[in-house]
Amino acid sequence: MQQGVDMQQQLVILGGGSAGWMAAAMLAKTLGHSVAITLVESEEIGTVGVGEASIPPLTLFNRALGIDERDFMAVTAATFKLGIQFEGWGNPNACYMHAFGAMGRDLALTPFVHLWLKQSGNTRAVDASDFWRYSANACASAANRFGLTGGQGDLPHAYHFDAGLYANYLREFSQRLGVKRINGRVSQVHTDSTSGDITALELSDGTRIAGDLFIDCSGFASLLIDKTLNAGFEDWSHWLPCDSAWAVPSARGDMLRPYTRSIAHQAGWQWQIPLQHRTGNGMVFASRWWDEQDAKAALLANLDTQALDDPRLLKFKVGRRRKQWHHNCVALGLASGFLEPLESTSIHLVQSGIMRLVKLFPAKGLAADALRDEYNRQSQQEFEQIRDFIILHYCLNSRGSNQSEAGSLWRLCRNMALPTSLEHKIALFKESGMVVRQQDELFAEVAWQQVMLGQGVSPQSWSPMADKLTSEQLTEYLQNIQTITSGAVSKMPPHDQFIQAYCQMETA
Ligand SMILES: Cc1cc2nc3c(=O)[nH]c(=O)nc-3n(C[C@H](O)[C@H](O)[C@H](O)COP(=O)(O)OP(=O)(O)OC[C@H]3O[C@@H](n4cnc5c(N)ncnc54)[C@H](O)[C@@H]3O)c2cc1C
């Protein structure tokens, strides 16, 4: 064994979007002088320029980098996100939340949902909307409030933020840690004729950048993992048929909501994301059922505030690279695959890919076959679990009864054959109110419960453990939780006031 300074590895990152700069920052921070990092990006090509909603683990990523939350929020014009409100997904008038954090309180080994199901009595006629009165995040969202005390009772939150500003911030951060940045367009990729490994990137001016390990963060171009190494693609568009999105910023609204809105439409859904200085909007849609121009017109007609630009069209294919680490190349971000942004998981997949790589980082010169297999196994599992959670929203819809949606995306999704893993999860919940979280699964039981109840699944039974309490005891237990939850929320300031004080934000 001979690891030391002389064993410094040359790490080359292609791409300077959020994936590239998040990778550069974390790898430089965690691996220090054992790697020399060069990042190549092309200002001429630019970045995808969308991606504004996140999920709570991003707080951990920033903390691991030593980034102060106030700085992050001020620099990226961020607001807090307590969850996602789904409008019109069950039927056109239904509305529910996927709120982050706990729902009620488990009673010893009895999960809260079973206590709630028992209280609801006749499980076939559950008024699901009552469920969210036990979530501090949902109650704070409904009241547009937010608060942090720095204690254990803080609301679990994520952010709405400008991912472009985040990438710029991380660029400076990474360069301070010694990451070398090159602005140029890669025109050729050199590989070793024997091993097939990548040896160097060549820029259009002829500059060659050699490396031991290459990280493909080239976005939808997938220049290394796909165009050079042909890692293969597993297409999931039969489960997730949306393939396009219009994106447009609009003026800041009067009130900053601490949650993302996801509003179902004729053959797709609209996002609304409040940032400090503007609102991010988009319409994700299936071009098979919705004409591009009609989808654009629907987006513009449904903005709450004035559009600040012309809408931009993005086309995508949902699925994942069969191997996310292939030869000496690891793909992160859009280069590694794409799941539509319904649950704001793309930047999270970047984050978890980076952390996985940090843990499984190979020593110089190592063939690393087992590390590569393990990385690919974990990546596949994570992608599939998130895929199932996103499909869940589509397959449980009850739209499509009116004429304009007849034969639409919604009907197809309601009737399609599901991945077995998802079919099992739904069947288990329908039968018993039970959700079993697989090891390391990103979305917790409570997330699955909210989407299933919110979209009309009524479990046939609850756990007999919930029958231990008399109905008086149960009523008192649930009432106490509601009182504590609503009491805590009523003490919180309005979300926009909190941000202003937290970031010393200038008033508009
Ligand atoms: C419609 C839509 C909505 C989304 N919403 C969300 C969301 O709400 N939340 C979320 O987490 N994610 C969201 N995402 C995903 C998110 O935008 C991306 O995951 C994230 O921005 C990472 O992008 P990236 O860095 O992989 O790619 P990009 O931002 O496209 O960066 C690619 C980089 O590669 C460089 N490059 C490419 N080719 C070359 C070349 N030949 N030479 C040199 N450089 C090159 C480019 O210059 C650029 O720097 C959304 C995506 C889409 C399409």
The ligand as an ORCA input file, in Angstrom:
! r2SCAN-3c Opt
* xyz 0 1
  C     -37.935     21.318    -16.797
  C     -36.971     21.030    -15.703
  C     -37.267     21.429    -14.394
  C     -36.389     21.112    -13.354
  N     -36.709     21.455    -12.069
  C     -35.926     21.026    -11.055
  C     -36.265     21.282     -9.706
  O     -37.245     21.956     -9.391
  N     -35.468     20.780     -8.745
  C     -34.359     20.037     -9.036
  O     -33.690     19.554     -8.119
  N     -33.971     19.839    -10.304
  C     -34.736     20.301    -11.310
  N     -34.354     20.075    -12.597
  C     -33.072     19.444    -12.864
  C     -31.936     20.437    -12.703
  O     -32.091     21.498    -13.599
  C     -30.605     19.742    -12.992
  O     -30.572     18.503    -12.358
  C     -29.469     20.523    -12.435
  O     -29.544     21.841    -12.850
  C     -28.161     19.922    -12.853
  O     -27.934     20.158    -14.198
  P     -26.539     19.715    -14.773
  O     -25.461     20.444    -14.058
  O     -26.503     18.243    -14.815
  O     -26.608     20.197    -16.320
  P     -26.440     21.655    -16.960
  O     -26.924     22.727    -16.081
  O     -27.047     21.555    -18.329
  O     -24.875     21.838    -17.130
  C     -24.149     21.211    -18.154
  C     -22.754     21.798    -18.207
  O     -21.982     21.072    -19.152
  C     -21.302     21.983    -20.002
  N     -21.028     21.349    -21.288
  C     -21.874     20.583    -22.037
  N     -21.248     20.187    -23.167
  C     -19.989     20.707    -23.121
  C     -18.862     20.669    -24.005
  N     -18.899     20.043    -25.174
  N     -17.759     21.317    -23.637
  C     -17.681     21.982    -22.448
  N     -18.720     22.051    -21.579
  C     -19.848     21.430    -21.937
  C     -22.244     23.170    -20.088
  O     -21.584     24.343    -20.499
  C     -22.713     23.254    -18.634
  O     -21.757     23.957    -17.865
  C     -35.189     20.408    -13.649
  C     -34.876     20.069    -14.965
  C     -35.751     20.367    -15.987
  C     -35.387     19.971    -17.398
*
